[in-house]
Every structure is written in C-alpha cells, then in structure tokens.
Amino acid sequence: MIGTKKLSASELLESCIARIDAVDPAVNAMVARDDDRARKAAKLADEATMRGDRLGALHGLPLGVKDLENVAGLRTTYGSQLFANHVPTEDQLIVANTRKAGAIVLGKTNTPEWGAGANTRNAVYGATGNPFDPSKCAAGSSGGSGVALATNMVPIATGSDTGGSLRNPAAYNGIVGFRPSPGLVPSEKRPLGWNPLSVLGPMARTVPDLCLLLSTMVSDDAADPLATTIHGRTVRRPEDFARPGTIDLSSLKVALTPDFGFAPTERHIREVFAEKTGAFSHLFAQVEAATPDCTGADETFEVLRSVAFLAGMYERVRDTPELVGPNVRANVEEGLRYSALDVTRALKQQTVLYKNWQSFFEDYDVILSPAVTLSPRPWSELYPAEIDGTPTRTYFHWLAMAYAVTNVGHPAISLPVGLDRNGMPFGLQIVGPRGGDAKVLAVAAALEAALAGDTLTARPVPDIAKLAAAPKLSDSPGFLGFD
C-alpha cells in the first residue's frame, strides 16, 4: 500500500502512535518512545515514495525493538538498573539491517532484566501485562514485542531466544515468533561467540509478515562466528526468506508430542493440544505420537545456560549484587557451583541429544508440540514454582518445551492456534530438521492459511476497546521490581 501510494508512511506511523497512546497504559509494552525521530523518518520515507525511488523491503514500516538490542540515540536499558539511563551511540547489527531495509524504529519493547526468564518484568520499567488479561503474564523475554504486535502498536518487531524467548511470548499473545537456526540472523553481542543457545529473530502477526522481516535480518556477516560461510559464495540470501515457500501438507509425516518426554506440561495444556491437533491432523499424510530421545535435556540446558550467564553477568553480580535481580543472580550462583567436568559432561550430552534428533528426523518431516507448558498465570508470580502441584526444578523449568529445541539448534516457530480453555492464546510449536528454516516457515504458512477460517484454530485478537478503558498497569501492586 505504501509503494502504490494508497497509504503514506506518516499515516501508518500516526496510527501506531495513536494505538500506543490508547492501550499501552494497560499493558506497558512500549517502554521507550522515539516519536519525533520516527516522524522525521516517515516524512523522508514519504518523499522517497513520491519521487519513485526504489523502496526497501520494510519501507515505512514502524518497528518495535526489544530492549536488549542497541538503538543509537534511544534509551536502551536491558531491563537493568545498571543501565537505566544508557543511550547507545551505535545501532546493533540487527537494528542497522532493518533500518537499511526501510524500517522506522518507533520504540523499545519491554523485556525481563537481561532477558532472564519468561515473565516480562523488571526494576526499570516494571511489568508487561497480557493483552487478553493484563493481570496475567505476557511471557518473554520478548514479551513487550509480543504484546505490541498483538495490539497493533507496530506491524513488526525484533526479539531474541535462548529458552524460548521468541516463541513463548508469541504463544501467550497470539502472534508468530520464529527461532531461526543459529547463525542465520547474525549477532555480534554474544560474549561466547560460538555458543549456539542464544539467537536473534523476527516476530509478527502472520507468517508472511514474519518472513518479510526475517529476509532483512539474514546475512553472512563475519561479526558472528556462527554465520559460517563458504569463501566467495553467499550462503544466507534474503530472497530465500522474503516470503514463505509453498508446501503440500498432505505429503508430510508429522510427530506429535505434548512434552518431548520430559517437559512438565500441565494437564490442561495436554488436553488443549490434543483437541487442537485432532481438529487438523487430517491435513497431513501421517501423524504419530512420537518424540526424539531427550534424556538429560534439563541438566544440559541448565549447565550451558549458566555458563553463558557467567560470561556476561559474573562481574555485575560480583560487584553490584544489589542492582541485579534474582533470576540473573540465580544463574550466576548456579554457574559458580559447576566444575569443568560438569561443563564437559553437559557438552557431551548436548552432542548425544543432537545425534538423537538427527536420527529422529530421518523418519519425520516436522514435530508439533505446545509452545509452552502452561496457560498464562498472573505476572505477579515471578515464575511458576509448581505445575499441577509438582515443584519445578528452576525458574525456567516451565520453558522446557522450548529449550528441548534450543539444546539441539533446530529451527522452530510458535503459531497462534485459537484459545485455550481459560480464554488465553494457545501457541503451537512447529519444529523442523537441522537447517530446515525455510521448511518450518512453509509449513507454518500453509497451516496458518488452513486454520484461519475456524474460530477454534484462527489467530485470536485482543479486545482493544477493553484495553483502552482498562486501568493503568503501573497502578498495580508489585508492578515495579521483582517482589
């Protein structure tokens, strides 16, 4: 519409700003605004359109940027009191690339402190509420992006994922979040450059929108050692991801699992998963209850996650523990208890898990599972200490459905599939084979189109009028901080 002059970038931007003004007080998703610079950028975009310039893939599209990612000249806190007034001087690579494609940064979206955990709350900006019930968790750590998309504050947003931080908020807010294969979207900020647990990626309301954003993020940039390449050849080409490929769902053999054999999935979610998949299993050639062998997945992720936190957070916890929240402290303290032998065992088990998954995918095209182990609970609960009465192992144990995939580096997406029995969004996780990013996106797009016409499975939409009339989330007890 922008390219054909049916809509100006300025008109689109103003509609997004108006939506933020109307509903953000109820959910607290867009925590740092850049309205003035965005308006100037939109004006320049409109001038380029009127001149008939060649337009980038994201020309004139307002973008939400997760507050873990640096934006030049815009307050970027990482959800940390240590960086409460931090203003970077340079864009992070993912931001620079989306800007080059024409995106207009409208603001920063809320995140837990340093992305630790999947309940988006911190001591700088406070909690983010779910747009379907602001008293409940929006998940995370890309929770602000998920809520901003669900409420139409922006059409596209960035995120990152270690234990499901692109997929969990997508599931809880009824939008789409994609964890790409490590290295597909280059990241120059990982303190352990060869550690594949953490990745950057796109979020959007639909799979085609997500693909458009993804196409501007992928590259062979040498800043990321995981973006391995072949000298003289381009491996990661934007045109390969600009739109989802076509795939015949009726040709696929699909594995269904409610828990990967180990995730603490609540009974309610197991039943909803069975109901949802039962409604569309006929679309596939063959569907079987099956899972890769994930023995040792909890222990592997716990050790390797803590190593990553030691690399990035040890000095901060050591020197200023009073300015670091409980989740980050817990990871650092845990990491200090491990020996080199513990880390070696975890790396060896990660390799075993990887090989188990490669064998599994010799027989199946994709795996379908719930994206998250439980329905959204109140954000006032820092993390679920129990599921169906059974204590959880860690503050991130409830993310096991997601980190089962993280451990082995496969691509995965969370696709909104209607509501659960509590009236909250339900996310379906689609996991593909090693390097099967395009395949996952094609399956998700085909399934999204097939399910759109049924209220049981179509993408849910929050009540915007109700949110606009809701009280300010910041007035809630316990809003700011971790207690």
N, C-alpha and C positions, 0 to 999 in steps of 0.2 A: 504493500500500500504506500509506503514511503517512496519507493522507487518510481511508482506510477503517479505520484503527486496526489494520491487520494487522502493522504494523511501526512501531516508535517511532523518532523521530529519534535518540534516545540509543542505541538498539540499533544502528542503522546507523552512527553515528559510532564506536562502540566497535569494530565490525567493521573499519572503515577504519583505526583506530589500531592494532589488532592486526596488520593486514596490513602496515602501515608498519614496525612493530617487527620483523616476521618477515623481510621481504625487502629493506627499504631499505638495510641494510648492504652488500648485494651489488651495488646499483646506484646509490645516492646520488642519488636523485631529489628527495626532500622535504627541503630543506635548512634550513628554519626552521619550527619547530613552534609551534602555538598551541593545544595540547590543552586547557588549563584554560579559556580563554575559549570554545573550541568546545563544551566540555561544558556550560558555563553557557547558551550559546545554544541547544543541543539541548534542555536542560531547559525553557527558555522556549517552544521550539517545540512540545514535547510538551504543555505546559499549554494552549497555544493550540488545539492539535488537540482536546484533551479538552473544551475549552469550546465547541467547534463554531465557532470563528472562521473567517472567510473566509481561506483559505490562499493564499499566493503561488505562482507557478509553480514555484519552486525550494524550496518549504518543506521545511526539514530536510535538504537535500542538502549533504553535505560538498563543499567546493570547494577545488581547488588553484589558487593564484595565481602566475603567472610572476614571478620575482624582478626583473623590470624595472618592475613595477607596484606603486605605493604602497599599503600597507595600514596604516592608523592603528594605532599601538601595537605593530607587529610588524616586526622587523628586516628591512630591505629594502636590499640591497647593490648591485643592478645587476651583480653579479659583479665589482665593482671594489674594489680595496684602498682607494681613496679614500673609499669609503662602507661600509667593513667593519662599522662599528658604528652605522650610520644607522637611526634609528627615526622614520618619518614621523608627523606629527600628524593627517593627514587621509587618507582613502581617495581613491585615484584614481577618476575618474568610473565606469569600468567595474566597479570593485570595489563602489562605493556602489550602483550599479544592481542588481548581482546580490544584494547583501545585502538591498536593499529587496524583492526578489522571494523572499526567504526562505532564500537560500544561507547556509551556515555556513563561514566561512573556516577551514580546518584547517591550512594552512601554505603556505609559499612553495616553488616548484619551481625547480630549478636552471637556469641559463642561462649562455651564454658572456659574458665581460665586455662589458657594454653591448650585448649581442646581436650582437656582431661575429663572424660565422662560423657554421657549422652543425655544429661539434663542441662539445658542451656540456662545457666545462671552463674553470676559472678559478683565480685565485690566492687566492680566499677560501674556497670550498667544495670545490674540486677537480673531478674528472671525474665524469660520469654515464655508467654503462655500459648497454649494450643488454640488455633483459630476456631476449632469446633467446640472448645470449652476452655476458656482462658485460665481456669483453675488447674488445668492438667498440663502435663509435661509435653513440650514440643519436640522432645528428643534432641539429639545433637551428635557431633559437636557443631554441625552446620545448621543448628536449629533456627537461627534468625533468617537464614536464606530460605529454609523450607517454609516458614510462616509468611515471609514476604512474597513468595511465589504463590502460595495458596490464596492469599488475599489480594492478589493482583497489584501489589505495590511496585513490582518490577516484572518484566517478562522472562528474564534470565538471571541466573546468579551463580556465583562460584562456591565451591566447597572443597573439603578435603576429607580423607577417610583413612583411619587406622583400624579401628574396631567397628566400622560400620557408619562412620560419621557423614557419609553422603547418602547411605541407604536408610539408616534409622529415621532421620527427620523426614525423608521422603515418605516413608511408610506412615509416620504419625501425622503428617499434614496433608496427605492426599495428593502428592506430586511425584515427580520422577527424579531419582538420583542414581548416578552411574559411577561405580568404582571401576576405572579402567585398569588394564594390565600395568604393572609398574614400569615407568619409563615412557609410556605413551604420551602423557602430559608431563613435560619436564619440570622438575622442581630444583631450584638451586639452594634451597634453605635447609634441607635435611642435614643435621650435624653428622650423621653417619650416612655418607653418600651412597653406599652400596646396600643399605638396609631397605628391603622392599615393602616393609609393613605400611608405611605412610605414602599415600598418593594424593594428588590433586585431581579435581574433576568437575564436571558440569552438573547443574540442576535446572529443571524447567518444569512446565506444567504438562508437556506432552513429549513423546519420544522424538518426533521430528524437530521440535524446538531445541531439545537437548542435543541432537546431532549437529544442528547448525552451530551451537555454541562450542561443542567439542571440536569441530573442524578448525576453529580459530585457535585452539589450545595446543593441538598436537604439533610436534616438530622433533627433529633430531638434535636439538640443542646440546652442545657439549658441556653446558653448565651442569647437567645431570648425568652422572656416570651410568645410571640405569638406562639411559636413552642410547643403548648400544647401536652401532651403525656399521655399515659396510662402506669403506672409503670410496668416494666417488659416486655413491648411489644415495638416493633419498629413500629412506625406509618408511617414515611416517608422513604420509601425504594428506593434506587437508581434504582434498577431493574424495578420498576414500571414506570420509565420515560425514560429509556435508548433509547427507540425507540417508535414512535407513535403507538398507538393501531389501529386496523382495525375497521372501522365503515361503515355501509351502508347508504350513503347519502339519498338514496331513502326511508329510513324509518323515516326521520326527519321532524318535523314540525318547520318551521322557521319563526321568526318575522323579518320584515324589518322596519327600521326607519332611516330617514335622519337626525334626530335631537333630539331624545328622548323627543320630545315635548317642548324643551326649548333651545337647543343649537343654537347659531347664525350662522347657516350653509349658506354659500354663494350659490347663485342660481347655479353657475357653478358646484359646488360640488354636489348639489342635482341632477342635470341633469346627471352628470357622474355616480353617484351612481345608478340612475335608469337604465342607459344604461348598466352598468356592470352587475348588478344583473339580469336584464332582459335577459342577454345572458346565464345565468347558473341557473336560478330559476327552470328550468325543472328537474334539478338533484335531487330535494327534493320532498318528498311526498306531502307537503303542504307549501305554502308560503303566508303569510298575512302581510299587513301593520299594525303594532301594536307596542306599546311601554309600558313599565311599567310607572306607575304614578310617575313622578319625581318632583312633586311640592316642591318648596323650595330647590332644589338641589344647585343652585348658592349660596344662603345665607349660607347653611350648610357648603359647602366646603370652602367658604371664611373665615368663623369664625374658623373652625377647622384647616385649613391650617395656619392661623395667630397664633393660639395657639402653633403649632409646631415650627414656626419660633421664637416666643418669647422664647421658651425653649432652642433653640440652638443659637440664634443670639442677644438676647437683650443686653447683656453686650458688645458685639462687636460694636453694633450700638451706644450704650450709650457712650462708652469710646473712640472709634476711628471712628466717623461717616465719616470722610474724606477718610477713607480707605475701605469704604463699598459702594457698588454700589446701584443704585436707586431701583432696584427690591427688594433687601433684606430690604432696609430702608423702602420701602412702606409697606411690610408685617409686620414689627415690629411696625411701627407707627399705622397701622390699628389695630393690636392686642391690643395695649395700649388703644384704644378707647372703646373696648368691656368690658362689665361687666361680673361678674359671672353669672348673669341671662341670658345674651346673649349666653354664652357658654353652659349653661344648655339647653336653647331652641334649640341650634344647635344640641346638642347630642340627644335630644328628637326627633328632626326632622330626624336625621340620622337613628334612630330606626324605625320611620314610613316608611322612604324610604326603608329600609331593608325589612320590612314586606311586603310592596307593591311588591317588587321584588320576594319575595318567592311565593306570590300568582300568580304572572305572570308566573313564571316558572312551575307552575302546568299544564299549557297549551302548553308551547313551549319548544323545546329542546335547541335552541340557538337563539341569536339575532344577526343580521347582521346590521352594520351601517358603514358610513365612519369613518375612524380613526381620521381624523382632519377636522375642519370646513371649511378650505380654502386651495387653492393651494399655494405653496411656493411663498412668496414675498421677496423683497430684504433684506439681512441680515442687511443692514444699518438702517432698521426700527426696533428699539429695540423691539417693539411688535405692533401688529395691533390695532390701535386706533379706527378703524371702519371696519365694514364688510358690503358690499353692501350699503354703505352710512349711516349705523346706528352705533352710537358710542358703543364701548364695555364697559363693566362695570369695568373691571380691566385689568391689564397687562396679566392676564392668562385666561381671559374670552373666548378667542378663543380656549381654550383647553377643553371646556365644554363637547364635545363628549367623551373625555377620563375620566374626573372627575365624570361624571354621574356614571361610573362604580366604580371608586375609592371609592366613598361615601359608597357603599354597600359591598365592599370587594369581589366581584366576579372575577374569573379569566377571562382574555381577551388577545387576540393576534391580532397583526396587520400583515396581509398577503398582499404582493405586488400583485396587480391585474392590470398590464399594466400601461398605462399613462393616464393623464387627457388631456383636450383639449389644455393645454398650453405646452404639451410635457414633463410634470413633473410626477414623480411616483405618483400612487394613491394607498392608503392603505385601505384595507377592515378590519374593526374591527369585530372579532368574539367573542361574549360574551357567557359564559356558566353559568350553575346553580352554586349555592353555593357549593364549594369544587369540582367542575367539571373540574379540571385542565386537567386530562387525556382525558376527553371528548372533550374539546376545542382543544387540540393538535391533537387528532384523526381526528376531523372534518377539521382542517386546513390542515393536511397532505393529506387527501383524496381530498379536494378541490384544493390544490396546484397541485396534480398529474393530476386532471381532467382538469385544466385550462392551463397547461404548453404548450400545443400544439397550442394555439391560440394567435396570436400577440396582440389581444385586451385585453387578460387577463394574459398572461405569465409575469413572473418576468422581469422587464426591466433591462438593463445593460448599464452603462455609457460608453462613448467613451474614452477609456484610452489614445489613441494616442493624442486626442484633449487636454486632461488634461495635458499630458506630455509636450505639446507645449504651454500651457497657461502661461500667466504672473504670477508672484508671487502674491498671495493674500495679502501678507504683504505690498505690494506697494499701496494698495487701500486706498483712503481717509477714515478716521474714523476706520481703521482696529483695532487699539488698544484702548480699553476703551468702553465707553457707549454713546458717542456723535456722 
